[in-house]
Amino acid sequence: MMTPLHPFAAVAAGTMLGLAALTAPNTTPTRGLQAVPACTTECLGGHATMPMVGDSVPEDQLHRVSAPGRYGLSQAPDGDSYAVVGGHLVRIDADEGRILSVLRPAPRILD
């Protein structure tokens, strides 16, 4: 029959094991391991280049945002609209399709 540990003894043992794990050196062997290249925008399914302010984007290469609230935005200023271009949320001129500002990455279409 085993004697149960006192709760403080269990806490002390857990603390010691936790500290040992935190202070242990990195023991992962690196010899023979090949470097894994980082995933680029292309492997994520996006475009290779980030949209630039002033670019005119053809209608078939953008998704016009119909529900800006889903992206955390209010309504676009008069004459502007929001769109997703190449995985980025942008503000565009509603008539010309010219990019006025690049807001942030938008990896998914939310509307």
N, CA, C and O atoms as CSV, one atom per row, in Angstrom:
chain,resi,resn,atom,element,x,y,z
A,1,MET,N,N,0.845,-1.174,0.000
A,1,MET,CA,C,0.000,0.000,0.000
A,1,MET,C,C,0.896,1.244,0.000
A,1,MET,O,O,1.855,1.339,0.766
A,2,MET,N,N,0.553,2.203,-0.888
A,2,MET,CA,C,1.334,3.445,-0.982
A,2,MET,C,C,0.764,4.501,-0.061
A,2,MET,O,O,-0.447,4.605,0.129
A,3,THR,N,N,1.654,5.271,0.498
A,3,THR,CA,C,1.223,6.393,1.316
A,3,THR,C,C,1.032,7.601,0.403
A,3,THR,O,O,1.915,7.903,-0.400
A,4,PRO,N,N,-0.082,8.288,0.505
A,4,PRO,CA,C,-0.286,9.460,-0.357
A,4,PRO,C,C,0.675,10.584,0.017
A,4,PRO,O,O,1.061,10.741,1.175
A,5,LEU,N,N,1.043,11.349,-0.983
A,5,LEU,CA,C,1.929,12.494,-0.754
A,5,LEU,C,C,1.158,13.632,-0.103
A,5,LEU,O,O,-0.029,13.835,-0.356
A,6,HIS,N,N,1.844,14.337,0.709
A,6,HIS,CA,C,1.265,15.543,1.286
A,6,HIS,C,C,1.099,16.550,0.144
A,6,HIS,O,O,1.965,16.603,-0.729
A,7,PRO,N,N,0.037,17.344,0.110
A,7,PRO,CA,C,-0.162,18.299,-0.995
A,7,PRO,C,C,1.018,19.243,-1.204
A,7,PRO,O,O,1.345,19.584,-2.341
A,8,PHE,N,N,1.658,19.666,-0.118
A,8,PHE,CA,C,2.807,20.565,-0.276
A,8,PHE,C,C,3.993,19.857,-0.920
A,8,PHE,O,O,4.760,20.473,-1.660
A,9,ALA,N,N,4.145,18.567,-0.641
A,9,ALA,CA,C,5.235,17.804,-1.251
A,9,ALA,C,C,5.005,17.687,-2.758
A,9,ALA,O,O,5.953,17.772,-3.540
A,10,ALA,N,N,3.763,17.493,-3.162
A,10,ALA,CA,C,3.449,17.411,-4.589
A,10,ALA,C,C,3.717,18.745,-5.280
A,10,ALA,O,O,4.232,18.770,-6.398
A,11,VAL,N,N,3.376,19.836,-4.635
A,11,VAL,CA,C,3.627,21.171,-5.196
A,11,VAL,C,C,5.121,21.410,-5.327
A,11,VAL,O,O,5.585,21.926,-6.344
A,12,ALA,N,N,5.875,21.036,-4.300
A,12,ALA,CA,C,7.328,21.230,-4.339
A,12,ALA,C,C,7.950,20.405,-5.460
A,12,ALA,O,O,8.812,20.900,-6.185
A,13,ALA,N,N,7.524,19.161,-5.607
A,13,ALA,CA,C,8.069,18.311,-6.670
A,13,ALA,C,C,7.712,18.879,-8.040
A,13,ALA,O,O,8.554,18.894,-8.938
A,14,GLY,N,N,6.489,19.340,-8.210
A,14,GLY,CA,C,6.077,19.928,-9.489
A,14,GLY,C,C,6.846,21.189,-9.808
A,14,GLY,O,O,7.204,21.427,-10.962
A,15,THR,N,N,7.103,22.003,-8.793
A,15,THR,CA,C,7.872,23.232,-8.990
A,15,THR,C,C,9.290,22.915,-9.424
A,15,THR,O,O,9.818,23.550,-10.336
A,16,MET,N,N,9.909,21.939,-8.780
A,16,MET,CA,C,11.285,21.570,-9.128
A,16,MET,C,C,11.356,21.033,-10.553
A,16,MET,O,O,12.268,21.384,-11.301
A,17,LEU,N,N,10.407,20.190,-10.934
A,17,LEU,CA,C,10.404,19.657,-12.300
A,17,LEU,C,C,10.159,20.764,-13.316
A,17,LEU,O,O,10.769,20.777,-14.385
A,18,GLY,N,N,9.276,21.681,-12.987
A,18,GLY,CA,C,8.996,22.798,-13.893
A,18,GLY,C,C,10.197,23.691,-14.071
A,18,GLY,O,O,10.500,24.108,-15.189
A,19,LEU,N,N,10.898,23.997,-12.973
A,19,LEU,CA,C,12.100,24.829,-13.064
A,19,LEU,C,C,13.195,24.120,-13.837
A,19,LEU,O,O,13.929,24.753,-14.596
A,20,ALA,N,N,13.312,22.819,-13.654
A,20,ALA,CA,C,14.328,22.069,-14.392
A,20,ALA,C,C,14.035,22.106,-15.886
A,20,ALA,O,O,14.954,22.217,-16.697
A,21,ALA,N,N,12.771,22.015,-16.251
A,21,ALA,CA,C,12.413,22.058,-17.669
A,21,ALA,C,C,12.662,23.444,-18.259
A,21,ALA,O,O,13.081,23.560,-19.410
A,22,LEU,N,N,12.409,24.490,-17.482
A,22,LEU,CA,C,12.611,25.851,-17.982
A,22,LEU,C,C,14.080,26.214,-18.135
A,22,LEU,O,O,14.447,26.973,-19.032
A,23,THR,N,N,14.915,25.674,-17.266
A,23,THR,CA,C,16.327,26.058,-17.292
A,23,THR,C,C,17.199,25.077,-18.058
A,23,THR,O,O,18.403,25.301,-18.183
A,24,ALA,N,N,16.626,23.997,-18.574
A,24,ALA,CA,C,17.419,23.015,-19.326
A,24,ALA,C,C,17.904,23.634,-20.631
A,24,ALA,O,O,17.176,24.395,-21.268
A,25,PRO,N,N,19.126,23.312,-21.029
A,25,PRO,CA,C,19.622,23.843,-22.303
A,25,PRO,C,C,18.886,23.208,-23.470
A,25,PRO,O,O,18.272,22.149,-23.334
A,26,ASN,N,N,18.957,23.863,-24.604
A,26,ASN,CA,C,18.335,23.324,-25.809
A,26,ASN,C,C,19.111,22.087,-26.223
A,26,ASN,O,O,20.264,22.187,-26.643
A,27,THR,N,N,18.494,20.933,-26.109
A,27,THR,CA,C,19.192,19.686,-26.396
A,27,THR,C,C,18.772,19.071,-27.715
A,27,THR,O,O,19.077,17.906,-27.969
A,28,THR,N,N,18.082,19.817,-28.561
A,28,THR,CA,C,17.670,19.288,-29.854
A,28,THR,C,C,18.895,19.115,-30.736
A,28,THR,O,O,19.617,20.083,-30.975
A,29,PRO,N,N,19.148,17.908,-31.225
A,29,PRO,CA,C,20.313,17.736,-32.099
A,29,PRO,C,C,20.077,18.445,-33.427
A,29,PRO,O,O,19.015,18.303,-34.034
A,30,THR,N,N,21.057,19.198,-33.868
A,30,THR,CA,C,20.909,19.938,-35.120
A,30,THR,C,C,21.725,19.331,-36.247
A,30,THR,O,O,21.510,19.670,-37.410
A,31,ARG,N,N,22.658,18.441,-35.930
A,31,ARG,CA,C,23.472,17.827,-36.968
A,31,ARG,C,C,22.599,16.902,-37.811
A,31,ARG,O,O,21.884,16.056,-37.272
A,32,GLY,N,N,22.656,17.059,-39.111
A,32,GLY,CA,C,21.901,16.210,-40.016
A,32,GLY,C,C,20.495,16.700,-40.309
A,32,GLY,O,O,19.820,16.138,-41.171
A,33,LEU,N,N,20.037,17.733,-39.615
A,33,LEU,CA,C,18.710,18.275,-39.899
A,33,LEU,C,C,18.799,19.286,-41.030
A,33,LEU,O,O,19.723,20.098,-41.077
A,34,GLN,N,N,17.851,19.232,-41.925
A,34,GLN,CA,C,17.835,20.181,-43.028
A,34,GLN,C,C,16.976,21.374,-42.642
A,34,GLN,O,O,15.969,21.246,-41.945
A,35,ALA,N,N,17.402,22.529,-43.115
A,35,ALA,CA,C,16.626,23.740,-42.851
A,35,ALA,C,C,15.325,23.683,-43.639
A,35,ALA,O,O,15.321,23.337,-44.820
A,36,VAL,N,N,14.236,24.019,-42.990
A,36,VAL,CA,C,12.931,24.043,-43.639
A,36,VAL,C,C,12.648,25.477,-44.049
A,36,VAL,O,O,12.654,26.372,-43.204
A,37,PRO,N,N,12.397,25.714,-45.344
A,37,PRO,CA,C,12.121,27.091,-45.763
A,37,PRO,C,C,10.792,27.573,-45.193
A,37,PRO,O,O,9.849,26.799,-45.029
A,38,ALA,N,N,10.741,28.851,-44.901
A,38,ALA,CA,C,9.513,29.449,-44.380
A,38,ALA,C,C,8.454,29.469,-45.474
A,38,ALA,O,O,8.772,29.601,-46.656
A,39,CYS,N,N,7.215,29.340,-45.080
A,39,CYS,CA,C,6.118,29.383,-46.039
A,39,CYS,C,C,5.941,30.817,-46.519
A,39,CYS,O,O,5.819,31.742,-45.715
A,40,THR,N,N,5.930,30.990,-47.817
A,40,THR,CA,C,5.765,32.317,-48.392
A,40,THR,C,C,4.298,32.556,-48.713
A,40,THR,O,O,3.459,31.679,-48.506
A,41,THR,N,N,3.999,33.724,-49.208
A,41,THR,CA,C,2.627,34.055,-49.589
A,41,THR,C,C,2.126,33.114,-50.679
A,41,THR,O,O,0.942,32.779,-50.718
A,42,GLU,N,N,3.025,32.688,-51.561
A,42,GLU,CA,C,2.611,31.800,-52.648
A,42,GLU,C,C,2.131,30.452,-52.121
A,42,GLU,O,O,1.151,29.906,-52.627
A,43,CYS,N,N,2.814,29.906,-51.105
A,43,CYS,CA,C,2.380,28.607,-50.594
A,43,CYS,C,C,1.101,28.734,-49.771
A,43,CYS,O,O,0.399,27.743,-49.567
A,44,LEU,N,N,0.792,29.927,-49.303
A,44,LEU,CA,C,-0.462,30.149,-48.593
A,44,LEU,C,C,-1.626,30.351,-49.555
A,44,LEU,O,O,-2.782,30.402,-49.136
A,45,GLY,N,N,-1.321,30.466,-50.841
A,45,GLY,CA,C,-2.363,30.626,-51.834
A,45,GLY,C,C,-2.616,32.058,-52.234
A,45,GLY,O,O,-3.557,32.325,-52.982
A,46,GLY,N,N,-1.813,32.983,-51.766
A,46,GLY,CA,C,-2.002,34.389,-52.114
A,46,GLY,C,C,-1.142,34.790,-53.290
A,46,GLY,O,O,-0.541,33.945,-53.953
A,47,HIS,N,N,-1.089,36.050,-53.536
A,47,HIS,CA,C,-0.264,36.581,-54.605
A,47,HIS,C,C,1.130,36.851,-54.071
A,47,HIS,O,O,1.316,37.057,-52.872
A,48,ALA,N,N,2.110,36.849,-54.965
A,48,ALA,CA,C,3.497,37.010,-54.545
A,48,ALA,C,C,3.794,38.440,-54.110
A,48,ALA,O,O,4.700,38.663,-53.307
A,49,THR,N,N,3.046,39.408,-54.625
A,49,THR,CA,C,3.353,40.793,-54.304
A,49,THR,C,C,2.219,41.421,-53.503
A,49,THR,O,O,1.048,41.082,-53.673
A,50,MET,N,N,2.595,42.330,-52.641
A,50,MET,CA,C,1.615,43.065,-51.852
A,50,MET,C,C,1.066,44.197,-52.710
A,50,MET,O,O,1.824,44.827,-53.448
A,51,PRO,N,N,-0.229,44.468,-52.631
A,51,PRO,CA,C,-0.768,45.584,-53.408
A,51,PRO,C,C,-0.140,46.902,-52.971
A,51,PRO,O,O,0.137,47.106,-51.789
A,52,MET,N,N,0.077,47.781,-53.919
A,52,MET,CA,C,0.721,49.066,-53.648
A,52,MET,C,C,-0.277,50.200,-53.854
A,52,MET,O,O,-1.156,50.118,-54.711
A,53,VAL,N,N,-0.133,51.256,-53.061
A,53,VAL,CA,C,-0.973,52.441,-53.208
A,53,VAL,C,C,-0.742,53.017,-54.599
A,53,VAL,O,O,0.398,53.177,-55.036
A,54,GLY,N,N,-1.831,53.324,-55.283
A,54,GLY,CA,C,-1.751,53.877,-56.631
A,54,GLY,C,C,-1.979,52.849,-57.717
A,54,GLY,O,O,-2.252,53.215,-58.860
A,55,ASP,N,N,-1.872,51.548,-57.385
A,55,ASP,CA,C,-2.119,50.501,-58.382
A,55,ASP,C,C,-3.590,50.505,-58.785
A,55,ASP,O,O,-4.471,50.701,-57.948
A,56,SER,N,N,-3.844,50.291,-60.058
A,56,SER,CA,C,-5.209,50.072,-60.531
A,56,SER,C,C,-5.416,48.570,-60.624
A,56,SER,O,O,-4.649,47.866,-61.281
A,57,VAL,N,N,-6.451,48.090,-59.968
A,57,VAL,CA,C,-6.692,46.655,-59.900
A,57,VAL,C,C,-7.888,46.308,-60.775
A,57,VAL,O,O,-8.962,46.884,-60.603
A,58,PRO,N,N,-7.721,45.369,-61.720
A,58,PRO,CA,C,-8.865,44.936,-62.526
A,58,PRO,C,C,-9.949,44.313,-61.640
A,58,PRO,O,O,-9.656,43.707,-60.609
A,59,GLU,N,N,-11.175,44.470,-62.053
A,59,GLU,CA,C,-12.328,44.003,-61.273
A,59,GLU,C,C,-12.259,42.497,-60.991
A,59,GLU,O,O,-12.732,42.051,-59.945
A,60,ASP,N,N,-11.684,41.711,-61.896
A,60,ASP,CA,C,-11.633,40.260,-61.696
A,60,ASP,C,C,-10.541,39.833,-60.708
A,60,ASP,O,O,-10.441,38.649,-60.385
A,61,GLN,N,N,-9.719,40.775,-60.223
A,61,GLN,CA,C,-8.658,40.443,-59.272
A,61,GLN,C,C,-8.938,40.997,-57.872
A,61,GLN,O,O,-8.060,40.971,-57.010
A,62,LEU,N,N,-10.147,41.493,-57.645
A,62,LEU,CA,C,-10.477,42.012,-56.319
A,62,LEU,C,C,-11.840,41.505,-55.883
A,62,LEU,O,O,-12.682,41.131,-56.699
A,63,HIS,N,N,-12.028,41.503,-54.583
A,63,HIS,CA,C,-13.326,41.173,-53.995
A,63,HIS,C,C,-13.810,42.417,-53.272
A,63,HIS,O,O,-13.223,42.825,-52.270
A,64,ARG,N,N,-14.878,43.020,-53.773
A,64,ARG,CA,C,-15.432,44.210,-53.114
A,64,ARG,C,C,-16.130,43.791,-51.823
A,64,ARG,O,O,-16.942,42.866,-51.813
A,65,VAL,N,N,-15.805,44.484,-50.742
A,65,VAL,CA,C,-16.366,44.179,-49.423
A,65,VAL,C,C,-17.779,44.744,-49.353
A,65,VAL,O,O,-17.990,45.942,-49.542
A,66,SER,N,N,-18.747,43.866,-49.078
A,66,SER,CA,C,-20.139,44.314,-48.982
A,66,SER,C,C,-20.570,44.513,-47.525
A,66,SER,O,O,-21.564,45.189,-47.261
A,67,ALA,N,N,-19.833,43.934,-46.589
A,67,ALA,CA,C,-20.156,44.066,-45.159
A,67,ALA,C,C,-18.894,44.491,-44.407
A,67,ALA,O,O,-18.212,43.646,-43.828
A,68,PRO,N,N,-18.569,45.803,-44.407
A,68,PRO,CA,C,-17.330,46.255,-43.763
A,68,PRO,C,C,-17.252,45.943,-42.272
A,68,PRO,O,O,-16.157,45.800,-41.729
A,69,GLY,N,N,-18.398,45.836,-41.606
A,69,GLY,CA,C,-18.406,45.530,-40.179
A,69,GLY,C,C,-17.769,44.186,-39.856
A,69,GLY,O,O,-17.205,44.013,-38.776
A,70,ARG,N,N,-17.851,43.245,-40.769
A,70,ARG,CA,C,-17.234,41.935,-40.536
A,70,ARG,C,C,-15.712,42.014,-40.515
A,70,ARG,O,O,-15.044,41.114,-40.007
A,71,TYR,N,N,-15.174,43.081,-41.063
A,71,TYR,CA,C,-13.725,43.302,-41.066
A,71,TYR,C,C,-13.320,44.327,-40.002
A,71,TYR,O,O,-12.160,44.734,-39.937
A,72,GLY,N,N,-14.282,44.740,-39.171
A,72,GLY,CA,C,-13.995,45.728,-38.135
A,72,GLY,C,C,-13.921,47.142,-38.669
A,72,GLY,O,O,-13.260,47.995,-38.077
A,73,LEU,N,N,-14.595,47.406,-39.789
A,73,LEU,CA,C,-14.560,48.722,-40.426
A,73,LEU,C,C,-15.940,49.363,-40.388
A,73,LEU,O,O,-16.955,48.673,-40.298
A,74,SER,N,N,-15.963,50.692,-40.458
A,74,SER,CA,C,-17.228,51.401,-40.644
A,74,SER,C,C,-17.428,51.559,-42.150
A,74,SER,O,O,-16.637,51.048,-42.943
A,75,GLN,N,N,-18.471,52.258,-42.536
A,75,GLN,CA,C,-18.705,52.485,-43.963
A,75,GLN,C,C,-17.549,53.284,-44.559
A,75,GLN,O,O,-16.979,54.154,-43.900
A,76,ALA,N,N,-17.217,52.987,-45.786
A,76,ALA,CA,C,-16.128,53.702,-46.465
A,76,ALA,C,C,-16.551,55.142,-46.735
A,76,ALA,O,O,-17.741,55.417,-46.889
A,77,PRO,N,N,-15.586,56.067,-46.794
A,77,PRO,CA,C,-15.915,57.454,-47.142
A,77,PRO,C,C,-16.586,57.530,-48.517
A,77,PRO,O,O,-16.431,56.625,-49.338
A,78,ASP,N,N,-17.327,58.608,-48.762
A,78,ASP,CA,C,-18.009,58.775,-50.050
A,78,ASP,C,C,-17.012,58.669,-51.196
A,78,ASP,O,O,-15.941,59.274,-51.158
A,79,GLY,N,N,-17.371,57.901,-52.209
A,79,GLY,CA,C,-16.520,57.731,-53.381
A,79,GLY,C,C,-15.483,56.634,-53.236
A,79,GLY,O,O,-14.785,56.313,-54.198
A,80,ASP,N,N,-15.369,56.053,-52.044
A,80,ASP,CA,C,-14.411,54.973,-51.802
A,80,ASP,C,C,-15.166,53.693,-51.473
A,80,ASP,O,O,-16.358,53.725,-51.166
A,81,SER,N,N,-14.473,52.580,-51.539
A,81,SER,CA,C,-15.011,51.314,-51.048
A,81,SER,C,C,-13.846,50.457,-50.587
A,81,SER,O,O,-12.686,50.747,-50.880
A,82,TYR,N,N,-14.175,49.401,-49.863
A,82,TYR,CA,C,-13.155,48.485,-49.378
A,82,TYR,C,C,-13.149,47.250,-50.264
A,82,TYR,O,O,-14.175,46.864,-50.824
A,83,ALA,N,N,-11.978,46.640,-50.382
A,83,ALA,CA,C,-11.849,45.433,-51.186
A,83,ALA,C,C,-10.732,44.576,-50.609
A,83,ALA,O,O,-9.890,45.053,-49.849
A,84,VAL,N,N,-10.742,43.302,-50.985
A,84,VAL,CA,C,-9.643,42.397,-50.657
A,84,VAL,C,C,-8.902,42.133,-51.957
A,84,VAL,O,O,-9.472,41.649,-52.935
A,85,VAL,N,N,-7.604,42.467,-51.942
A,85,VAL,CA,C,-6.754,42.295,-53.123
A,85,VAL,C,C,-5.503,41.546,-52.687
A,85,VAL,O,O,-4.767,42.011,-51.817
A,86,GLY,N,N,-5.265,40.394,-53.287
A,86,GLY,CA,C,-4.052,39.643,-52.978
A,86,GLY,C,C,-3.885,39.322,-51.514
A,86,GLY,O,O,-2.762,39.327,-51.009
A,87,GLY,N,N,-4.984,39.038,-50.809
A,87,GLY,CA,C,-4.901,38.696,-49.398
A,87,GLY,C,C,-4.740,39.883,-48.472
A,87,GLY,O,O,-4.400,39.711,-47.301
A,88,HIS,N,N,-4.982,41.108,-48.987
A,88,HIS,CA,C,-4.873,42.321,-48.166
A,88,HIS,C,C,-6.159,43.132,-48.278
A,88,HIS,O,O,-6.762,43.228,-49.347
A,89,LEU,N,N,-6.560,43.707,-47.161
A,89,LEU,CA,C,-7.713,44.595,-47.133
A,89,LEU,C,C,-7.238,45.972,-47.565
A,89,LEU,O,O,-6.294,46.517,-46.993
A,90,VAL,N,N,-7.894,46.538,-48.582
A,90,VAL,CA,C,-7.481,47.835,-49.120
A,90,VAL,C,C,-8.693,48.744,-49.248
A,90,VAL,O,O,-9.834,48.283,-49.279
A,91,ARG,N,N,-8.425,50.050,-49.322
A,91,ARG,CA,C,-9.464,51.042,-49.625
A,91,ARG,C,C,-9.204,51.488,-51.051
A,91,ARG,O,O,-8.086,51.871,-51.394
A,92,ILE,N,N,-10.234,51.438,-51.882
A,92,ILE,CA,C,-10.064,51.777,-53.294
A,92,ILE,C,C,-11.014,52.893,-53.698
A,92,ILE,O,O,-12.035,53.128,-53.052
A,93,ASP,N,N,-10.658,53.572,-54.772
A,93,ASP,CA,C,-11.554,54.537,-55.401
A,93,ASP,C,C,-12.664,53.723,-56.050
A,93,ASP,O,O,-12.388,52.852,-56.875
A,94,ALA,N,N,-13.906,53.991,-55.692
A,94,ALA,CA,C,-15.025,53.171,-56.149
A,94,ALA,C,C,-15.192,53.189,-57.660
A,94,ALA,O,O,-15.638,52.195,-58.234
A,95,ASP,N,N,-14.849,54.285,-58.320
A,95,ASP,CA,C,-15.046,54.381,-59.764
A,95,ASP,C,C,-13.873,53.809,-60.553
A,95,ASP,O,O,-14.071,53.041,-61.495
A,96,GLU,N,N,-12.650,54.183,-60.169
A,96,GLU,CA,C,-11.468,53.801,-60.942
A,96,GLU,C,C,-10.861,52.467,-60.523
A,96,GLU,O,O,-10.153,51.844,-61.314
A,97,GLY,N,N,-11.120,52.014,-59.297
A,97,GLY,CA,C,-10.499,50.786,-58.806
A,97,GLY,C,C,-9.045,50.978,-58.414
A,97,GLY,O,O,-8.303,50.004,-58.284
A,98,ARG,N,N,-8.627,52.232,-58.223
A,98,ARG,CA,C,-7.245,52.537,-57.839
A,98,ARG,C,C,-7.113,52.407,-56.328
A,98,ARG,O,O,-7.978,52.879,-55.591
A,99,ILE,N,N,-6.035,51.768,-55.853
A,99,ILE,CA,C,-5.814,51.558,-54.421
A,99,ILE,C,C,-5.407,52.872,-53.768
A,99,ILE,O,O,-4.439,53.510,-54.180
A,100,LEU,N,N,-6.161,53.270,-52.741
A,100,LEU,CA,C,-5.880,54.501,-52.008
A,100,LEU,C,C,-5.085,54.230,-50.737
A,100,LEU,O,O,-4.277,55.063,-50.326
A,101,SER,N,N,-5.305,53.069,-50.105
A,101,SER,CA,C,-4.524,52.697,-48.925
A,101,SER,C,C,-4.604,51.192,-48.717
A,101,SER,O,O,-5.620,50.563,-49.012
A,102,VAL,N,N,-3.517,50.626,-48.204
A,102,VAL,CA,C,-3.465,49.210,-47.836
A,102,VAL,C,C,-3.646,49.162,-46.325
A,102,VAL,O,O,-2.835,49.714,-45.581
A,103,LEU,N,N,-4.712,48.501,-45.870
A,103,LEU,CA,C,-5.060,48.535,-44.453
A,103,LEU,C,C,-4.368,47.451,-43.632
A,103,LEU,O,O,-3.694,47.753,-42.647
A,104,ARG,N,N,-4.531,46.187,-44.033
A,104,ARG,CA,C,-3.928,45.078,-43.276
A,104,ARG,C,C,-4.145,43.778,-44.046
A,104,ARG,O,O,-4.928,43.736,-44.995
A,105,PRO,N,N,-3.444,42.711,-43.631
A,105,PRO,CA,C,-3.686,41.412,-44.268
A,105,PRO,C,C,-5.111,40.936,-43.999
A,105,PRO,O,O,-5.663,41.157,-42.921
A,106,ALA,N,N,-5.684,40.291,-44.983
A,106,ALA,CA,C,-7.018,39.691,-44.852
A,106,ALA,C,C,-6.952,38.310,-45.494
A,106,ALA,O,O,-7.312,38.153,-46.661
A,107,PRO,N,N,-6.498,37.311,-44.748
A,107,PRO,CA,C,-6.291,35.993,-45.337
A,107,PRO,C,C,-7.575,35.290,-45.763
A,107,PRO,O,O,-7.531,34.368,-46.578
A,108,ARG,N,N,-8.735,35.717,-45.216
A,108,ARG,CA,C,-10.009,35.079,-45.574
A,108,ARG,C,C,-11.017,36.126,-46.000
A,108,ARG,O,O,-10.993,37.262,-45.525
A,109,ILE,N,N,-11.901,35.732,-46.899
A,109,ILE,CA,C,-13.029,36.576,-47.291
A,109,ILE,C,C,-14.129,36.340,-46.255
A,109,ILE,O,O,-14.542,35.202,-46.036
A,110,LEU,N,N,-14.598,37.405,-45.624
A,110,LEU,CA,C,-15.565,37.271,-44.533
A,110,LEU,C,C,-16.988,37.633,-44.934
A,110,LEU,O,O,-17.903,37.451,-44.131
A,111,ASP,N,N,-17.209,38.131,-46.129
A,111,ASP,CA,C,-18.571,38.478,-46.557
A,111,ASP,C,C,-18.895,37.904,-47.913
A,111,ASP,O,O,-19.999,38.101,-48.419
